[in-house]
């Protein structure tokens, strides 16, 4: 990899044949950040779940506040790495600013593709496709995918074990919010043309957390960058050209590691702070669990002591400074973990450059913060994420998404093409189709017209685009109106 290519300022639209857009006094990467900030998907993050769906406590994080925090940490980490790279004579002084700006932009947009209700929403979309296939009968018996009208008609047939091997089918069975993010920024969020918000190749490449299509994933999640789908078949051509432009074919952009580490650091600590605000955790309990789970980590002990000293924590009256101590802990934790991630990036840089590094820098066994992050995450898994209010809302969210997908699939399945049945316009299917976002329908019709993707793939993707674009509250309100009157 070469930084001259990694920091390509060419825009995706230009790469795809569009005339070069006019620049202004800002750098191309500053324009990327501005385009992201003012985009509709970023605004929608204010009503999307971080941990607690439909949370009324205004101090508890949404996807937007989480993304702003990740962006801030990524910017600082990017600045540190940029200064180090410049000290190694690998980049110019001006490129330090480019790296920190790209890092901030990718931190802001890293969760744009998440559907309503957080990661449980992702699972709900995947399970809808699985349940529909099961409801229609075993593919081998019903001729699924062989042109007989099954859900995946024209998307490939299952193998002898009943598994689909094509990317077309697996894009839905393994539907991924990260892949949807790339689709949003390059196609769905229309700025002025068909290339989304038309980011630079450098920013687009750095935003790609995973590098494999859905049908070529690694077994047992190794290597990490191939453990989840990185992009959909609809974006194959764009991804291929961007990877060629930036020199990242089959490998991650180095800035991706910084953004991923920032996300890990922020959610590991922020989710615990939200758990305290919600009354699920208490500082005294949290402190004991951290020290026990980190195996006596000196870094944990140091941060805990710094937090209590900062707020003048009175061990005889711990309840009085419960939230204050947790906030101070989060502040010192982020700083300590960020510095450890920076050091690990520097140690691993040569392997990254040569495409031999396959880990996560803040979770690397050689990183001082690895046990710290793992301890925080495990407490969240054991106590915060499975809290009764969260589980109830996640189950409700699954029902909401399944019901809405049933409704909109009726419309997307038959409407919108020139050969659609006439009764579609007046029947239930036509009414459901009319409720789908006109923006997504325009993209759908444009893609159909080009004829590069199977029609059934385009129709199914119209449904996932529409559902994934909903906020939590919108999905709930729409479900109530459609199902309960």
JOMO-V372640 format. One record per residue. N is the residue number from 1. PHI is phi as a letter, one per 30 degrees, with the letter a starting at -180 (none if undefined). NEAR is the number of other C-alpha atoms within 12 Angstrom. Layout:
# JOMO-V372640
((N/PHI/NEAR) (N/PHI/NEAR))
This chain:
# JOMO-V372640
((1/none/27) (2/b/22) (3/d/28) (4/d/20) (5/d/24) (6/e/37) (7/c/42) (8/d/35) (9/c/36) (10/d/35) (11/d/38) (12/e/42) (13/d/30) (14/d/25) (15/d/31) (16/d/24) (17/j/15) (18/d/16) (19/d/15) (20/d/17) (21/d/23) (22/d/13) (23/c/16) (24/b/10) (25/d/9) (26/d/16) (27/d/24) (28/e/33) (29/d/39) (30/d/28) (31/d/28) (32/e/38) (33/d/34) (34/d/24) (35/d/31) (36/d/41) (37/e/27) (38/c/19) (39/d/27) (40/d/26) (41/e/41) (42/d/39) (43/d/26) (44/d/31) (45/d/37) (46/d/30) (47/b/37) (48/b/42) (49/d/40) (50/c/42) (51/b/41) (52/c/41) (53/d/39) (54/h/33) (55/d/26) (56/c/15) (57/d/15) (58/d/15) (59/c/20) (60/d/29) (61/d/35) (62/c/37) (63/d/46) (64/d/31) (65/d/33) (66/d/39) (67/d/43) (68/d/33) (69/d/34) (70/d/39) (71/d/38) (72/d/32) (73/d/42) (74/d/46) (75/d/35) (76/d/33) (77/d/47) (78/d/45) (79/d/31) (80/d/29) (81/d/39) (82/d/37) (83/d/26) (84/d/25) (85/d/28) (86/d/22) (87/d/16) (88/c/14) (89/h/14) (90/c/23) (91/b/24) (92/d/20) (93/d/19) (94/d/19) (95/d/31) (96/e/31) (97/d/30) (98/d/39) (99/d/48) (100/d/37) (101/d/41) (102/d/52) (103/d/51) (104/d/43) (105/d/50) (106/d/56) (107/d/49) (108/d/44) (109/c/55) (110/d/48) (111/c/49) (112/e/48) (113/d/45) (114/d/46) (115/d/49) (116/e/51) (117/i/47) (118/i/40) (119/d/31) (120/d/37) (121/d/42) (122/e/35) (123/d/31) (124/d/38) (125/d/43) (126/e/30) (127/d/24) (128/d/33) (129/d/33) (130/d/28) (131/d/20) (132/d/25) (133/d/31) (134/d/19) (135/d/16) (136/d/21) (137/j/17) (138/d/24) (139/e/31) (140/d/23) (141/d/18) (142/c/23) (143/i/24) (144/e/31) (145/i/33) (146/c/19) (147/j/18) (148/c/19) (149/j/19) (150/d/29) (151/e/40) (152/c/40) (153/e/28) (154/i/28) (155/c/33) (156/j/30) (157/c/31) (158/d/28) (159/d/16) (160/d/12) (161/d/11) (162/i/21) (163/c/22) (164/d/30) (165/c/25) (166/d/27) (167/d/35) (168/e/40) (169/d/38) (170/d/34) (171/e/41) (172/c/46) (173/d/36) (174/b/36) (175/e/42) (176/b/41) (177/d/43) (178/d/39) (179/d/44) (180/d/44) (181/e/42) (182/d/48) (183/d/45) (184/d/46) (185/d/47) (186/c/44) (187/b/34) (188/d/42) (189/d/36) (190/d/26) (191/c/23) (192/b/16) (193/a/23) (194/d/29) (195/c/32) (196/i/34) (197/d/39) (198/h/44) (199/d/45) (200/d/46) (201/d/43) (202/d/46) (203/d/53) (204/e/55) (205/d/49) (206/d/47) (207/d/48) (208/d/52) (209/d/44) (210/b/45) (211/c/39) (212/c/38) (213/d/39) (214/d/33) (215/c/30) (216/b/29) (217/d/28) (218/d/21) (219/d/13) (220/h/11) (221/i/17) (222/b/18) (223/d/24) (224/e/29) (225/d/35) (226/c/28) (227/d/26) (228/b/33) (229/d/38) (230/c/45) (231/a/45) (232/c/47) (233/e/34) (234/d/39) (235/c/37) (236/e/27) (237/d/21) (238/d/35) (239/d/39) (240/e/31) (241/d/26) (242/d/42) (243/d/34) (244/d/24) (245/d/33) (246/c/35) (247/i/30) (248/b/36) (249/d/23) (250/i/30) (251/b/38) (252/d/43) (253/d/48) (254/e/49) (255/d/48) (256/e/42) (257/d/45) (258/d/54) (259/d/51) (260/d/46) (261/d/46) (262/d/49) (263/d/46) (264/e/38) (265/d/47) (266/d/42) (267/d/40) (268/d/41) (269/c/43) (270/d/41) (271/d/41) (272/d/46) (273/d/37) (274/d/37) (275/d/41) (276/d/34) (277/d/29) (278/d/29) (279/i/22) (280/d/28) (281/b/29) (282/b/29) (283/e/37) (284/d/27) (285/d/22) (286/d/36) (287/d/34) (288/d/21) (289/d/29) (290/d/36) (291/d/27) (292/d/22) (293/d/24) (294/c/26) (295/i/18) (296/i/19) (297/e/22) (298/d/19) (299/d/31) (300/d/37) (301/e/26) (302/d/21) (303/d/32) (304/d/35) (305/d/23) (306/d/25) (307/d/30) (308/d/30) (309/d/19) (310/d/21) (311/c/22) (312/i/19) (313/d/26) (314/c/19) (315/d/16) (316/d/10) (317/b/12) (318/d/21) (319/d/20) (320/d/18) (321/b/27) (322/d/33) (323/d/31) (324/d/26) (325/d/37) (326/d/40) (327/d/31) (328/d/29) (329/e/42) (330/d/39) (331/d/27) (332/d/30) (333/d/41) (334/d/40) (335/d/27) (336/d/35) (337/d/41) (338/d/44) (339/d/32) (340/d/35) (341/d/45) (342/e/39) (343/d/25) (344/d/33) (345/e/40) (346/d/31) (347/d/21) (348/c/27) (349/e/30) (350/d/18) (351/d/20) (352/d/29) (353/e/26) (354/c/20) (355/i/23) (356/c/19) (357/c/26) (358/b/30) (359/c/35) (360/c/37) (361/d/42) (362/d/41) (363/c/34) (364/d/28) (365/d/19) (366/c/20) (367/d/30) (368/d/28) (369/c/38) (370/e/34) (371/d/31) (372/d/44) (373/d/45) (374/d/33) (375/d/32) (376/d/42) (377/d/30) (378/d/26) (379/d/36) (380/d/30) (381/d/20) (382/d/19) (383/b/29) (384/d/35) (385/d/33) (386/c/22) (387/d/23) (388/e/15) (389/d/22) (390/d/28) (391/d/21) (392/d/19) (393/d/28) (394/d/32) (395/d/23) (396/d/26) (397/d/39) (398/d/34) (399/d/28) (400/e/37) (401/d/45) (402/d/34) (403/d/28) (404/d/38) (405/d/42) (406/d/29) (407/d/29) (408/d/37) (409/d/38) (410/e/29) (411/d/34) (412/d/41) (413/d/34) (414/b/31) (415/c/37) (416/j/36) (417/c/27) (418/d/13) (419/c/11) (420/d/18) (421/d/17) (422/e/15) (423/d/15) (424/e/24) (425/d/20) (426/c/16) (427/d/17) (428/e/21) (429/e/27) (430/d/27) (431/d/23) (432/d/30) (433/d/36) (434/d/26) (435/d/27) (436/d/36) (437/e/25) (438/d/19) (439/d/26) (440/d/36) (441/d/31) (442/d/25) (443/d/33) (444/e/38) (445/d/24) (446/d/23) (447/d/28) (448/e/24) (449/d/17) (450/d/14) (451/i/15) (452/d/17) (453/b/27) (454/e/27) (455/e/32) (456/d/34) (457/d/36) (458/d/43) (459/d/40) (460/d/42) (461/d/43) (462/d/43) (463/d/39) (464/d/49) (465/d/47) (466/d/42) (467/d/45) (468/d/48) (469/d/42) (470/d/39) (471/d/38) (472/e/39) (473/d/26) (474/d/26) (475/d/35) (476/d/30) (477/d/20) (478/d/26) (479/d/28) (480/d/18) (481/d/14) (482/d/20) (483/c/17) (484/c/11) (485/i/8))
